[in-house]
């Protein structure tokens, strides 16, 4: 009797269930991932390869073949010599402009939106819900309807064509989504913490800087990524609210790539495009992990 | 002098009235417990006293000073929250000194007060740690310490033990009582746990629907509940209730008649009423026979709880709980002799539910 029970328990399944590495689910999963990666990485490969070739080699025709002779000349030309209109100093001017637009826009929009979000989440005032709704509706109105009125407003206040005008536009258009982001994040911080700070004699700003800010690094990273990529990649506002001397990098890139005069220098175009895309790319690589954490944290409560 | 005085307090959120014309006086050094089920307005009342909620009408006085419009930090209160609410990015020391720094107190004074609070609560070794590195009990101690350093006249506790496990809760409960005996501050303590209320309080305010049902000492609340709600809410296992009719000196139930001689009626009784008797106040065996009213009831279910045993019986055709000694040898199906002592019973008006 005793033997029987013990032999039965010895034969049966025991410990962790064995996993098959080539199960149908795994093949499907990894197969899909590989196909999708190839789909997205192939164009990038073509760009990098082409930008490292000379024009004679490009004319031979095979866009997938690696460069026989690696040359960085197209990169130098794209950065410092390519012509847009009468200026022939390459993308460097656009890069400078973009940085001058990017930094104040990101800092301003995030500073204002985080205080907005904090006030809306924790210091309810009469009509705060209405105010918030109006702000959110703003996120759904197509930009196109506001382009011309904004041109008039900027002209009236004397900022049309000025970098300051574009910074203002970016700050305003970042407000709805960023405020929503911050409000939801701050709303997820326990209310008791806010109450405790008030009992401890901390006011509006003191709670914001001493309690809330140190707890919200993830959401700031998310906001920075959203704003940096959004503003850096912006073309529409850049082309409308600036003039040739103050064009951001994206507009300049377009002018280089779409120029109709002379030979199409594919290698220079590819290098210029890669140069322009470099900033968002670096941002994603550096802060990917924090980005996911922040998105997850902000998404919990609505 | 009253330590805290609340006059005609109203609070409503839109159309929802949470507190209605509430009056409450709390003596200096008193330990007052606000007891009630969730949604009864007890935490809301505490938040009003703290100044975290704006009152709709009425006044609040702390130490004879009208604080109705004052900021929480100016009211001379310290508050402890259920979720501890420690600032996660600060050390324990930072948590304790945050309020003092906001009050622009001198460094020496801050250090002195933090050291004293840490000594009283025995958290000196934890001062340099962050809250994430503390256990639940330690966190709650730090939260109490944060109220302590403020040298407040009144401490407000908002369900401070609800997030702790049963054993820790019992330990900290005694510690809070000891702390109160040592410091002699006024404490207002919100809880839904009647054991906490009975063990800690000098007086208990049982709340329901934004109003105080009864404000009295724990003994009074337990022995002479002011109405049926209080009787039902306080005490575990809950009181037995039997509906019947009071006629002269008799109480007539389903199939039983009980003499009410010896019950201290407030006024001459008569009409439909409810008899309330606690399971632990029912006599059994020989003691039951000594009482004027005794009868045999069938036992249906037995719940042994170690120190005592709860027997579910049937009396006057209703489920009837009787608390027995833990060593009693009894089985379902047995007949149990029970006796009811009028001196320990309660009668409530069937309609108003007020004690008769």
Interface residues (C-beta under 8 A of the other chain):
Chain A: X190 X192 X193 X195 X196 X197 X198 X199 X200 X201 X202 X206 X210 X211 X214 X215
Chain B: X47 X50 X51 X52 X71 X72 X73 X74 X77 X78 X79 X81 X82 X83 X84 X85 X86 X87 X88 X89 X98 X99 X102 X103 X146 X150
